[in-house]
Amino acid sequence: MKISYNWLKQFLQIDWDAIKTGELLTDLGLEVEGIETKEAIKGGLKGIVVGEILTCIQHPNADRLKVTTVDLGLGIPVQIVCGAANVTVGQKVPVATIGTTLYDDKGVGFKIKKGKIRGEESHGMICAEDELGLGTGHDGIMVLEATLKPGVAVAEVFKIEIDEIFEIGLTPNRSDAMSHFGVARDLRAGLMQQDINLELISPSVSDFHVDERTLRFDVEIEKREHAPRYCGISITDVTIKDSPEWIQNKLKAIGITPKNNIVDITNYVLHELGQPLHAFDAQKIKGNKILVKTLQEGTKFTTLDGVERTLSSEDIMICDSDATPLCIAGVFGGSISSVSEHTTSIFLESAYFNPVFIRKTAKRHALNTDASFRFERGIDINLTKYALKRAALLIKEYSGGKMGSDISDFYPEKIEDYQVFLSYENAYRLIGQEIPKETIKKILASLEIKINSETEGGLGLTIPSYRTDVQREADIIEEILRVYGYNNIEFSHKLNTSVSFDFNKYTKIENVTSNHLTSLGFNETMANSLTKPAYAELSENIQEEASVAIVNPLSNDLKVLRQSMLFSGLESVSYNINRKNNALKFYEYGKTYHKFNEKYQENKHLTLFLSGNRAAESWSKENKVVDFFYLKGIVNSLFERLGIDQLKTTPTKQDIFSEGITLSLGKMKLVDLGVIKEGLLKEFGIKQDVLFADFNWDLILKLTGNKNIKVVDLPKFPSVKRDLALLLDAKVEFREIYNLAFQSEKILLKEVDLFDVYEGDKLPTGKKSYAVSFLIQDETKTLTDKQIDKVMQKLQQTFEKNVQAVLR
C-alpha cells in the first residue's frame, strides 16, 4: 500500500523527516518496506533558473538562430544560442544551466552541456513549456512574469511538489489503516506516546446541503446480510472534465492514473478515508430504484474493462428497476452504467458490503481492485455516510453539480461497538512486564478506545467501529504493546522454553528412510497439496469426480486437493530444469485426497523423482544418466534397509509410465515405479526422461512398525538364474511374458525380471528385444542341468507359441 507523506500531513501537521516517520510507523506495526521520492515533474526542475534576456542579435551563421546574453543572477551574463522566434530583450525566461538534466515526454533524460552552435558558444538552454514538463506548448520559449528576479529557482516559482511515498506492507487484519486518514490516526497515537500531541484534522462536511430534490432513487436491499448499510445520493448538472491539478498530483503520487473529475474524486476519497465509492451515470439507470440483489446463475455481465463475465448466484449485484445489472457490488463497475464525457447527472453510492461475499466474488472472477481489497477486509460501517458527503461536496465544487436528492441511508440494524473488559493482571502476564496503569489508559485514549468503567482489577472498554480486528482482551493487549513499543519491553538474556516431540516409531522409520535417501544424493521437497483440477485429465487412473474441491479457492490453479503426488513433483522438476539444474533427485512425504461416495479419504505416500545425470558433472568420472534400473536399485535398497523382502514383481497398471513395474508383498501393492510417458512430460515442458516411484507409505509403515525380526537359515539348495533374449512384436508387453512364465512353471520358477529392452534399426520393423532373467530353485534338492534345461525349454516353447517369440 502506497501512502503519500504530503497527503498524510493534511491530517497531521508533522515536521519529521520521512525516515524518522517511517521508523515510527514500522514500530506501530505498519511496516514501511521502502520510501520513494516522487516529483510532480520528473527532475523537479533542478538546475532551472529565471534568466533575464539582456541582448538578442541575429546569429551570424544561421537565419533561424539568435545569440542572446542572459542574466542568471550570477553577476556575469552568459551567452546562449536560441532558436525560438519569440525571444526578445527584456523577457524573463526559464534557463537550463550547464549540467542540468531535462526529460522528454517518455522520461528519457539528456544533460545540458557547454557547446558551440554554428560556431557560437552556448552556455545553457532557454526552454519551452514542453521541455520543462510544464505544458505541451512548443511554439516558442516560455515567458515568465516580469517581476521575477534573475537566478530564482523555477521550481519555487511553480511550486513543484516533491513528495515521499511510503510503501507499507499492510497485514490483513489492519483494515483500519487502509487509508491516509487511518495511517495518520495510528501515527498520532505513536506520537502521543512520545509526548507529542498533535491534532488529527478530519475533512469538514458541514457545508453539505441539498440544493434541489429533482432526481431521487429509492434503495431496496434483497437480503440485509448482503449490505448491512447502503447510502446513495443523486447529483445533477455535473460537467465531466479533468479533475483539479492537486487531486491529480495526489493520485499520481500513489500510482493511480487520473481519468476525469468524477472518477478521480471517488478514488481520492477511497484513499483518503478508506471508504470505496462508485458513481453511476443516472441517465443509464432505468426507473427510479436501485436494487441490491443476486441474479440467476450464469447471467452474463460486461465489466468496465470490456470483459464479459459469467455471474454466480452468490455475486451481490447493483441493479436498476428492471433488475438489469449495473455493477458487481464492491468489486467492479459495469460498462453499461459507467460515467462518460456525456454524463450530466450521477448516482453516487457509498456502502458497507458483507466482507465474505465480496471476497468470494473477487476470487471467483479473479478481480483484485482497490474497492474489493478494502471491502473484503472490513471497513468502518459508521464512515459510510460521512465519506459520501465528503465526495459529494468535492464533486459539487469541481464539476459544478447540484445535490439532486436527500441521502438514502439503508441501515435497519445498527451494529453496536464491541465491549471488552481488560484485566490488568492478564495484560502484565501477556506483555511480560508491568506497565503503569496511567500509561495504559493514555494509550487507549490515543487509540480512541473509550473507557466506560474502571475497577482495581481492570477497565471496561468500548472499541471504535473502525477497529474490526479488535474484539478480544488479547487484541486490546496487543494494541497497548505495539503503541507502547516492543523495544521498550525489558527482556532477560536467558531463554526458557519447553520443547515437545511426538517421536513415535513411525517418525523413526521416516527418519531412517530420509537418512538413507539423503545418503544417496536425494533432496527432500515439499509441494502444495492444492493443485489444478485439469491434472485429473492427464491420467485415466485419476477420477475427476473423486476430487476434493475447495469451497473458497485462492485461485483456479489451487482449486482441488491432489489425487496424485506426481504432478506437483513434475512442477518442481520443470522449475529446476528451466533454471539449468538438470541433475535431480527428489523425495517427498505427502498425502493424496479422495472423495468416494461422499466420504473423504487420505492416503500417505513417499515419492521419488530422478532425472538427468546420476551425479554432478566432474572431470574425474564419467557421467551416467539415471535409468529404470538405477531407480529400481534405489527402491530395492530402501526396502532392504526397512527389512522388507520377498517382494513380487509385476507389470504396473498405471498409465503414467511408458515402462514400469509394481512391487508387492503378497496381495499388498507397495510401490509403482518406472519411466514417465513422454507425452505427459510435454505438458510440463520437460524434454529429458523423468523416473518416478510412488510408495504406499501407510502400508509400509504398518509392515515395518509391527514387524518382528525373524532369523532363518540360508537356503540349503542353490538357485539358478538363466536368461533369454527374446525377439518380440513391439506391441507385446512385459506383463504377458511375466504371466506366461508363471503359467508354464508354477513350482520351480521363483522370479521373472526384465533387465534390458532394445528397439533400434538393427531389428526388423515392428520388433523389439527383451532380455529376461528367470530365477529357478527347488527347496528340497539341488537341481540338475537336465531339470534346468527342461524348465527353460518349456518356457521358450510357451513364448514361441503364445507371443511368437524368437530366441536371439
C-alpha positions in Angstrom: 0.0 0.0 0.0 1.3 3.4 -1.0 1.0 6.4 1.4 1.9 9.9 0.4 3.7 11.9 3.1 2.4 15.2 1.8 -1.1 13.8 1.9 -0.5 12.4 5.4 0.5 15.9 6.5 -3.0 17.2 5.6 -4.3 15.3 8.6 -1.3 15.6 10.9 1.0 18.6 10.8 4.2 16.7 11.5 7.6 18.2 10.6 9.7 15.0 11.0 11.8 13.7 8.1 10.3 10.8 6.2 12.9 8.2 7.5 12.1 9.0 11.2 8.4 8.9 10.5 8.8 5.6 8.7 10.6 4.1 11.6 7.8 5.0 14.0 5.2 3.6 11.6 7.1 0.3 11.5 7.3 0.2 15.3 3.5 0.7 15.3 3.0 -2.4 13.1 2.6 -0.6 9.8 5.9 -1.8 8.3 7.5 0.6 5.9 9.2 -1.5 3.3 10.6 1.4 1.4 10.5 5.2 0.9 10.5 6.7 -2.7 10.9 10.3 -3.6 8.2 11.4 -6.1 8.3 14.6 -8.1 5.3 16.1 -9.9 7.7 16.9 -12.7 10.5 14.4 -13.3 13.7 16.0 -12.2 11.9 18.6 -10.0 13.1 21.4 -12.3 16.5 21.2 -10.6 19.1 23.5 -12.3 16.3 25.6 -14.0 16.6 29.2 -13.0 14.9 32.5 -14.0 17.0 34.4 -16.6 16.6 37.9 -18.0 17.5 38.5 -21.7 19.9 41.5 -21.9 20.8 41.4 -25.6 19.5 39.5 -28.6 21.1 39.6 -32.0 20.9 37.6 -35.2 23.2 34.5 -35.4 25.9 35.3 -38.0 25.8 31.9 -39.5 22.2 30.8 -39.2 19.0 32.6 -40.3 16.8 31.0 -37.7 19.0 31.3 -34.6 19.6 34.2 -32.2 22.6 34.9 -30.0 21.5 36.2 -26.6 23.2 37.3 -23.4 21.2 36.3 -20.3 21.5 37.5 -16.7 21.2 34.4 -14.4 21.8 36.4 -11.2 25.5 35.4 -11.0 26.9 38.9 -11.8 28.3 37.9 -15.1 25.9 37.3 -18.0 26.2 34.1 -20.1 25.8 33.7 -23.9 23.0 31.3 -25.0 22.1 30.5 -28.6 18.3 30.2 -29.0 16.1 29.2 -32.0 12.8 30.4 -30.7 11.1 33.1 -32.9 9.6 34.9 -29.9 12.8 35.6 -28.0 13.4 39.3 -27.3 15.2 41.7 -25.0 13.8 42.2 -21.5 12.0 38.8 -21.2 12.2 36.8 -18.0 12.7 33.2 -19.2 13.4 29.7 -17.7 17.0 28.7 -18.4 18.5 25.2 -18.0 22.0 25.8 -16.8 25.1 23.7 -17.6 24.8 20.2 -16.1 21.0 20.2 -15.8 19.2 17.1 -16.9 15.9 17.6 -18.9 13.4 14.8 -19.6 11.3 14.2 -22.7 7.7 13.0 -22.7 8.9 9.4 -22.4 11.0 10.1 -19.3 14.3 9.8 -21.2 16.9 12.4 -19.9 19.5 14.4 -21.6 22.1 16.6 -20.0 22.7 20.3 -20.9 26.4 20.8 -21.9 28.6 23.7 -22.9 28.9 23.7 -26.7 29.1 25.6 -29.9 26.1 26.0 -32.3 27.2 27.1 -35.8 30.4 28.5 -34.4 28.9 30.5 -31.4 29.3 29.3 -27.8 26.2 28.5 -25.9 26.2 28.1 -22.1 22.7 26.7 -21.4 19.3 26.4 -22.9 16.2 28.8 -22.9 13.3 26.4 -22.5 9.8 26.0 -23.9 6.9 24.6 -21.8 7.1 21.1 -23.1 10.8 20.9 -22.5 10.2 21.5 -18.8 7.1 19.3 -18.5 5.0 22.4 -17.5 2.8 22.1 -20.6 2.6 21.0 -24.2 3.4 24.2 -26.0 6.4 24.3 -28.3 5.7 27.4 -30.4 8.4 29.3 -28.6 10.2 29.8 -25.3 8.2 30.1 -22.1 8.0 33.8 -20.9 7.7 34.2 -17.2 6.4 37.1 -15.1 8.4 40.3 -15.4 8.6 40.8 -11.7 10.7 37.7 -11.1 14.4 38.2 -10.2 17.1 36.5 -12.2 18.6 33.5 -10.5 15.4 32.4 -8.7 14.8 28.7 -9.0 11.9 28.0 -11.3 10.8 25.1 -9.0 10.0 27.8 -6.4 8.1 29.9 -8.9 5.8 27.0 -10.0 5.8 25.3 -6.5 6.7 21.9 -7.9 5.5 19.3 -5.4 8.1 16.9 -4.2 6.6 14.0 -2.2 7.9 11.0 -0.3 5.9 7.8 -0.7 5.8 5.1 2.0 5.4 1.5 0.7 3.6 -0.1 3.7 3.3 -3.9 4.0 -0.1 -3.9 5.5 -1.2 -7.0 7.3 -4.7 -8.3 6.5 -6.1 -7.6 10.0 -5.3 -3.8 9.8 -8.2 -2.7 7.7 -8.4 0.5 9.8 -5.1 1.6 8.2 -6.1 1.2 4.6 -6.2 4.9 4.0 -4.2 8.1 4.6 -6.5 9.1 7.4 -6.2 5.7 9.1 -2.4 5.8 8.9 -2.4 9.4 10.3 -4.7 8.2 13.2 -2.2 5.5 14.0 0.8 7.8 13.7 -0.8 10.3 16.1 -1.2 7.5 18.7 2.5 6.7 18.4 3.5 10.4 18.7 1.4 10.8 21.8 3.4 8.0 23.4 6.4 10.3 22.9 4.6 13.3 24.4 4.0 14.9 21.0 0.3 15.9 21.0 -0.9 16.8 17.5 -4.5 17.5 16.4 -5.9 15.0 13.9 -7.5 17.1 11.2 -10.5 15.5 9.5 -12.1 16.9 6.4 -15.2 19.0 7.1 -18.6 18.2 5.6 -20.5 20.9 7.5 -21.3 22.7 4.2 -23.3 19.7 2.9 -26.9 20.6 2.0 -29.5 19.5 -0.6 -29.8 22.0 -3.5 -32.9 20.6 -5.1 -35.0 17.4 -5.0 -35.4 16.7 -8.7 -33.8 13.2 -9.0 -34.4 10.6 -6.4 -33.6 6.9 -6.4 -35.2 4.6 -3.9 -32.9 1.8 -2.5 -34.1 -1.7 -2.0 -31.9 -4.5 -0.4 -32.9 -8.0 -1.2 -31.0 -9.5 1.8 -29.8 -7.5 4.7 -26.8 -9.6 5.3 -25.5 -8.7 1.8 -25.4 -5.0 2.5 -25.9 -4.1 6.2 -25.7 -0.4 5.2 -26.2 1.3 1.9 -26.1 5.1 1.2 -26.7 7.0 -2.0 -27.3 10.5 -3.4 -28.1 12.0 -6.8 -26.0 14.8 -8.1 -27.3 16.8 -11.2 -25.9 19.2 -13.7 -22.4 17.8 -13.5 -19.7 18.6 -16.1 -17.2 15.9 -16.9 -13.7 17.3 -17.2 -10.3 16.9 -15.8 -10.0 16.9 -12.1 -8.1 19.7 -10.4 -4.3 19.5 -10.5 -3.9 18.9 -6.8 -6.1 15.9 -6.9 -4.3 14.5 -10.0 -1.0 15.0 -8.2 -2.1 13.1 -5.1 -3.4 10.2 -7.2 -0.3 10.1 -9.4 1.9 10.1 -6.3 0.4 6.7 -5.2 0.4 5.2 -8.7 -3.2 6.0 -9.9 -3.8 7.4 -13.4 -6.3 10.2 -13.3 -9.4 9.8 -15.6 -11.9 12.6 -15.0 -13.2 14.7 -12.1 -16.0 12.2 -11.0 -13.9 9.0 -11.1 -10.8 10.8 -9.6 -12.8 12.2 -6.7 -14.2 8.7 -5.8 -10.6 7.3 -5.9 -9.4 10.3 -3.9 -11.9 9.7 -1.1 -11.2 6.0 -1.2 -7.5 6.5 -0.4 -8.2 9.5 1.8 -10.7 7.8 4.2 -10.7 4.1 3.2 -14.4 4.1 2.0 -14.9 2.8 -1.5 -17.5 4.7 -3.6 -19.0 4.2 -7.0 -20.6 6.7 -9.4 -23.3 5.6 -11.9 -24.5 7.6 -14.9 -28.0 8.4 -13.6 -29.4 8.6 -17.2 -28.4 4.9 -17.7 -30.4 3.7 -14.7 -33.9 2.5 -15.7 -36.7 3.6 -13.4 -36.1 5.3 -10.0 -34.9 2.4 -8.0 -31.6 0.8 -7.0 -31.8 -2.9 -6.2 -29.1 -4.7 -4.3 -29.7 -8.4 -5.1 -28.3 -11.6 -6.6 -29.0 -12.8 -10.1 -29.6 -16.2 -11.7 -26.5 -18.5 -12.1 -24.8 -18.0 -15.5 -26.1 -14.4 -16.1 -23.7 -12.5 -18.4 -22.3 -9.1 -17.4 -19.8 -6.9 -19.1 -17.5 -5.0 -16.7 -15.7 -1.7 -17.1 -12.7 -3.5 -18.7 -14.9 -4.7 -21.6 -14.7 -8.4 -20.4 -18.0 -10.4 -20.4 -18.2 -12.3 -17.2 -20.5 -15.2 -16.1 -22.1 -14.3 -12.8 -22.6 -16.7 -9.9 -25.9 -16.8 -8.0 -23.9 -15.7 -4.9 -22.5 -12.5 -6.5 -24.1 -9.3 -5.0 -25.1 -7.1 -7.8 -26.3 -3.5 -8.1 -29.3 -3.4 -10.4 -31.9 -0.9 -11.7 -35.7 -1.2 -11.5 -35.8 -3.8 -14.3 -33.2 -5.9 -12.4 -30.6 -5.1 -15.1 -27.1 -5.5 -13.6 -25.1 -2.2 -13.3 -22.2 -3.2 -11.1 -20.6 -6.1 -9.2 -21.1 -4.8 -5.7 -17.9 -3.8 -4.0 -15.7 -5.3 -6.8 -16.0 -3.8 -10.2 -18.3 -1.5 -12.1 -20.2 -2.3 -15.3 -19.7 -0.7 -18.8 -23.4 -0.1 -19.1 -23.6 2.5 -16.3 -20.1 4.0 -16.4 -19.5 7.7 -16.3 -18.6 9.2 -19.7 -17.9 12.6 -21.2 -21.6 12.8 -21.9 -22.8 12.3 -18.3 -24.8 15.1 -16.8 -26.1 13.5 -13.6 -24.9 10.7 -11.4 -26.0 8.5 -8.6 -23.2 8.2 -6.0 -23.0 5.0 -3.9 -21.3 4.5 -0.5 -22.0 1.2 1.2 -20.9 -1.5 3.6 -21.0 -4.9 1.9 -20.6 -8.2 3.6 -16.8 -9.0 3.5 -17.3 -12.8 3.0 -19.4 -12.3 -0.1 -17.1 -9.7 -1.6 -14.0 -11.9 -1.1 -15.6 -14.9 -2.7 -16.8 -12.8 -5.7 -13.4 -11.2 -6.1 -11.6 -14.6 -6.1 -14.2 -16.2 -8.3 -13.7 -13.6 -11.1 -10.0 -13.1 -10.4 -10.6 -9.3 -9.8 -8.4 -7.6 -7.2 -9.5 -3.9 -7.1 -8.9 -1.2 -4.6 -12.5 -1.4 -3.5 -12.6 -5.2 -3.1 -9.3 -5.1 -1.2 -11.0 -2.9 1.5 -14.4 -4.4 1.5 -13.2 -8.0 2.0 -11.1 -7.0 5.0 -13.9 -5.0 6.6 -14.4 -1.2 6.5 -15.9 1.1 9.1 -19.7 0.9 8.7 -20.0 4.3 10.5 -17.9 6.0 7.9 -20.3 5.3 5.0 -22.4 8.4 5.2 -19.6 10.8 6.1 -17.5 9.6 3.1 -20.5 10.1 0.8 -20.9 13.7 1.9 -17.2 14.3 1.5 -17.2 13.0 -2.1 -20.4 14.8 -2.9 -19.1 18.2 -1.8 -15.9 17.7 -3.9 -17.9 16.7 -6.9 -20.2 19.7 -6.5 -17.1 22.0 -6.2 -15.2 20.6 -9.2 -18.0 19.6 -11.5 -20.5 22.4 -10.9 -23.1 19.9 -9.8 -26.1 20.2 -7.5 -27.3 17.9 -4.8 -30.4 16.4 -6.5 -31.8 14.4 -3.6 -31.6 13.7 0.1 -29.2 11.0 1.1 -30.8 7.5 1.0 -29.4 5.6 4.1 -30.4 2.0 4.4 -29.2 0.9 7.9 -32.0 -1.1 9.5 -29.9 -2.8 12.3 -27.3 -0.6 13.8 -24.1 -2.6 14.6 -23.1 -1.9 18.1 -19.5 -1.3 19.1 -17.7 -4.2 20.8 -17.5 -4.2 24.6 -14.4 -5.7 26.1 -13.1 -6.0 29.7 -9.3 -5.6 30.1 -7.7 -7.3 33.2 -4.5 -5.5 34.3 -3.2 -8.9 35.5 -3.7 -10.5 32.1 -2.1 -7.5 30.4 1.0 -7.8 32.6 1.2 -11.5 32.1 1.0 -11.4 28.3 3.3 -8.4 28.0 5.8 -9.9 30.4 6.2 -6.5 32.2 4.1 -4.3 34.4 3.2 -1.1 32.5 1.9 1.8 34.6 -1.9 2.0 34.6 -1.9 5.6 33.6 0.2 4.8 30.6 -2.2 2.1 29.6 -5.1 4.5 29.8 -3.2 7.1 27.9 -2.5 4.6 25.1 -6.2 3.5 25.0 -7.3 7.1 24.7 -4.8 7.7 21.8 -6.4 4.8 20.0 -9.9 6.2 20.6 -10.8 3.2 22.8 -13.3 4.5 25.3 -13.1 3.7 29.0 -16.6 3.0 30.3 -15.7 1.8 33.8 -12.7 1.2 35.9 -12.0 -1.1 38.8 -8.9 -2.0 40.7 -8.5 -5.1 38.5 -9.2 -3.7 35.1 -11.1 -1.5 32.6 -14.4 -1.8 30.8 -13.8 -0.6 27.2 -15.8 0.2 24.0 -13.9 -0.4 20.8 -14.4 2.1 17.9 -16.2 0.6 14.9 -13.3 1.0 12.6 -11.2 -1.5 14.6 -12.8 -4.6 13.2 -9.8 -6.7 14.3 -10.1 -5.8 18.0 -12.7 -8.0 19.6 -11.0 -9.8 22.5 -9.0 -8.9 25.5 -5.8 -10.3 23.9 -6.4 -7.9 21.0 -6.5 -5.0 23.4 -3.3 -6.1 25.0 -1.6 -6.3 21.6 -2.7 -2.8 20.8 -1.3 -1.5 24.1 2.0 -3.3 23.4 2.5 -2.1 19.8 1.9 1.6 20.8 4.0 1.3 24.0 6.8 -0.1 21.8 8.1 -3.7 21.7 11.6 -2.2 22.0 10.7 -0.8 25.4 9.9 -4.2 26.9 12.7 -5.5 29.1 13.9 -9.0 28.5 16.5 -11.3 30.1 19.4 -12.9 28.3 18.2 -16.3 29.5 15.6 -18.1 27.4 13.4 -20.8 28.9 11.2 -23.0 26.7 9.5 -26.3 26.7 10.0 -28.5 23.7 7.8 -31.5 23.0 8.4 -34.1 20.3 5.9 -36.7 19.1 8.7 -39.1 18.4 6.9 -42.4 17.8 8.1 -45.5 15.9 6.6 -44.2 12.6 8.7 -41.0 12.9 11.8 -43.1 13.4 11.0 -45.1 10.3 10.6 -41.9 8.3 13.9 -40.6 9.6 15.7 -43.8 8.7 14.3 -43.6 5.2 15.2 -39.9 4.9 18.7 -40.6 6.0 19.1 -43.4 3.6 17.8 -41.4 0.6 19.9 -38.4 1.6 23.0 -40.6 1.6 22.1 -41.5 -2.0 22.1 -37.8 -3.0 18.4 -37.1 -2.7 16.9 -33.7 -1.6 13.6 -33.5 0.2 10.9 -31.4 -1.3 7.5 -30.2 0.0 4.8 -29.3 -2.5 1.4 -27.7 -2.1 -1.5 -30.2 -1.6 -3.7 -27.8 -3.6 -3.5 -28.2 -7.3 -5.1 -27.7 -10.7 -8.4 -29.6 -11.5 -7.1 -30.1 -15.1 -4.4 -32.5 -13.9 -7.1 -35.1 -13.5 -7.4 -35.3 -17.3 -3.8 -36.4 -17.7 -4.3 -39.9 -16.3 -7.2 -42.4 -16.6 -6.3 -43.7 -13.1 -7.5 -40.4 -11.6 -11.2 -39.9 -11.3 -12.3 -36.3 -11.7 -15.5 -37.0 -9.6 -13.3 -38.1 -6.7 -11.6 -34.7 -6.5 -11.9 -32.8 -3.2 -12.8 -29.3 -4.2 -12.0 -26.2 -2.1 -15.1 -24.2 -1.2 -13.3 -20.9 -1.4 -10.2 -21.4 -3.6 -7.4 -18.9 -3.7 -7.1 -19.3 -7.5 -8.1 -21.6 -10.3 -4.7 -23.2 -10.0 -5.3 -24.1 -6.4 -8.9 -25.3 -6.6 -8.7 -29.0 -5.6 -6.7 -31.2 -3.3 -4.3 -33.5 -5.2 -5.2 -37.1 -6.0 -1.6 -37.9 -7.1 1.7 -36.5 -6.0 3.1 -36.9 -9.5 2.0 -33.6 -10.9 3.2 -31.3 -8.1 6.5 -33.2 -8.3 6.8 -32.6 -12.0 6.2 -28.9 -11.5 9.3 -28.9 -9.2 11.3 -30.9 -11.8 10.3 -28.5 -14.5 11.1 -25.5 -12.4 14.6 -26.8 -11.7 15.4 -27.8 -15.3 14.3 -24.4 -16.6 16.9 -22.9 -14.2 19.7 -25.2 -15.5 19.6 -27.6 -12.6 19.4 -30.8 -14.7 20.7 -33.5 -12.3 17.7 -34.1 -10.0 17.0 -36.5 -7.1 13.9 -35.5 -5.1 11.9 -37.3 -2.5 8.7 -36.1 -0.8 6.4 -37.3 2.0 2.9 -36.2 1.4 -0.8 -37.1 1.2 -3.3 -37.6 -1.5 -7.0 -36.8 -1.0 -10.1 -38.5 -2.4 -13.8 -38.4 -2.1 -15.7 -41.7 -2.6 -19.4 -41.9 -2.0 -19.5 -38.6 0.0 -16.7 -40.0 2.2 -13.3 -38.5 2.3 -10.1 -40.5 2.3 -6.4 -39.5 2.8 -3.5 -41.7 1.8 0.1 -41.1 2.7 2.8 -41.5 0.1 6.5 -41.4 -0.4 7.5 -40.4 -3.9 10.9 -40.4 -5.6 11.8 -38.3 -8.7 15.0 -38.8 -10.7 16.1 -37.0 -13.9 19.4 -36.2 -15.7 22.8 -37.4 -14.5 23.3 -39.6 -11.5 25.8 -37.1 -10.0 27.1 -33.6 -10.6 29.5 -33.1 -13.5 33.1 -33.9 -12.8 36.3 -34.3 -14.8 37.4 -37.3 -12.7 34.5 -39.6 -13.6 32.2 -40.4 -16.4 28.7 -39.1 -16.1 25.9 -41.6 -16.4 22.2 -40.7 -16.9 19.7 -42.2 -14.5 17.7 -45.1 -15.9 15.0 -47.5 -14.9 17.4 -50.0 -13.3 19.1 -47.3 -11.3 15.8 -46.3 -9.8 14.9 -50.0 -9.2 18.2 -50.4 -7.4 17.4 -47.5 -5.1 13.9 -48.8 -4.4 15.3 -52.3 -3.6 18.0 -50.8 -1.3 15.3 -48.9 0.5 13.2 -52.0 1.1 16.3 -53.9 2.2 17.0 -51.0 4.7 13.5 -51.3 6.1 13.7 -55.1 6.4 11.0 -55.8 3.7 11.9 -58.7 1.4 10.3 -61.4 -0.7 8.8 -58.8 -3.0 6.9 -59.9 -6.0 7.4 -58.0 -9.3 4.5 -57.5 -11.7 4.0 -55.1 -14.6 2.4 -51.8 -13.5 -1.2 -50.9 -14.4 -0.5 -47.2 -14.0 -0.9 -45.4 -17.4 1.6 -42.7 -16.4 4.5 -45.0 -17.2 6.0 -45.9 -20.6 7.8 -48.8 -18.8 7.1 -49.7 -15.2 6.7 -52.4 -12.6 4.8 -52.9 -9.3 6.5 -54.4 -6.3 4.1 -56.2 -4.0 4.2 -58.3 -0.8 1.6 -61.0 -1.2 -1.6 -59.1 -2.3 -0.3 -55.7 -0.9 0.9 -53.3 -3.6 3.8 -51.4 -2.0 5.2 -49.3 -4.9 4.8 -48.4 -8.6 8.0 -47.3 -10.4 9.0 -46.6 -13.9 9.7 -44.1 -16.7 7.1 -41.3 -17.1 5.5 -41.1 -20.5 7.0 -38.6 -22.9 3.5 -37.1 -23.7 2.9 -36.4 -20.0 6.3 -34.7 -19.7 5.4 -32.4 -22.6 2.6 -31.0 -20.5 5.2 -29.6 -18.1 7.7 -28.6 -20.8 10.2 -31.3 -19.8 12.4 -32.7 -22.5 14.5 -35.2 -20.6 13.5 -38.5 -19.1 12.0 -38.5 -15.6 11.8 -41.6 -13.4 9.1 -41.8 -10.7 8.4 -44.1 -7.8 5.2 -43.9 -5.7 5.2 -45.8 -2.4 2.1 -46.7 -0.4 3.6 -45.2 2.8 0.7 -46.0 5.1 1.0 -49.7 4.2 4.8 -49.7 4.5 4.6 -48.1 8.0 2.3 -50.9 9.1 4.6 -53.5 7.7 7.7 -52.1 9.3 6.1 -50.8 12.5 4.6 -54.2 13.6 7.3 -56.3 12.1 9.0 -58.9 14.2 12.5 -59.8 13.1 12.9 -63.4 12.1 16.2 -65.2 11.7 16.0 -68.0 9.1 18.6 -70.4 7.7 20.1 -69.5 4.4 18.7 -71.7 1.6 20.3 -75.1 1.7 20.0 -75.6 -2.0 21.3 -73.2 -4.6 19.2 -71.2 -7.0 20.0 -70.9 -10.7 19.5 -67.8 -12.9 19.1 -68.2 -16.6 18.4 -65.5 -19.3 16.6 -65.5 -22.5 16.9 -62.8 -25.2 13.5 -62.8 -27.0 12.7 -61.0 -30.3 9.0 -59.9 -30.0 6.4 -57.8 -31.7 6.6 -54.2 -30.5 3.1 -54.4 -29.0 3.9 -57.3 -26.7 4.3 -56.0 -23.1 6.4 -57.5 -20.3 3.2 -58.3 -18.4 2.4 -61.0 -21.0 5.9 -62.5 -20.7 5.6 -62.5 -16.9 2.2 -64.1 -16.8 3.1 -66.8 -19.4 6.2 -67.7 -17.5 4.4 -68.5 -14.2 1.6 -70.3 -16.1 4.2 -72.5 -17.7 6.2 -73.3 -14.5 4.4 -72.8 -11.2 6.7 -74.8 -8.8 10.4 -74.2 -9.6 10.2 -70.7 -11.1 10.6 -68.1 -8.3 11.3 -64.7 -10.1 11.0 -63.2 -13.5 12.8 -59.9 -14.2 13.2 -57.7 -17.3 16.7 -56.3 -17.4 17.1 -54.9 -20.9 14.9 -53.5 -23.7 16.2 -52.8 -27.1 14.5 -51.1 -30.1 16.6 -50.0 -33.0 17.4 -50.1 -36.7 19.3 -53.4 -36.3 16.0 -55.2 -35.6 13.2 -55.8 -38.1 10.4 -53.2 -38.4 7.8 -53.5 -35.6 10.1 -55.7 -33.4 11.8 -55.2 -30.1 14.2 -57.3 -28.0 13.5 -58.2 -24.3 16.3 -59.6 -22.1 14.5 -61.5 -19.4 16.1 -63.3 -16.4 14.5 -66.3 -14.6 15.3 -67.5 -11.1 14.8 -71.2 -10.7 15.1 -73.1 -7.3 14.0 -76.3 -5.7 13.7 -76.0 -1.9 14.1 -79.8 -1.4 17.1 -80.6 -3.5 19.8 -79.4 -5.8 18.6 -79.0 -9.4 20.4 -80.9 -12.2 21.3 -79.4 -15.5 18.7 -81.7 -17.1 15.9 -80.3 -14.9 17.0 -76.7 -15.5 17.2 -77.2 -19.3 13.7 -78.8 -19.2 12.3 -75.7 -17.5 13.9 -73.3 -19.8 12.8 -75.3 -22.9 9.3 -75.3 -21.6 9.4 -71.5 -21.1 10.8 -71.0 -24.6 8.1 -73.1 -26.2 5.4 -71.2 -24.3 6.7 -67.9 -25.5 7.0 -69.1 -29.1 3.5 -70.5 -29.1 1.7 -67.6 -27.4 3.5 -64.4 -28.5 5.5 -65.7 -31.5 8.8 -65.0 -29.7 12.1 -65.9 -31.4 15.2 -66.7 -29.5 18.0 -64.3 -30.5 
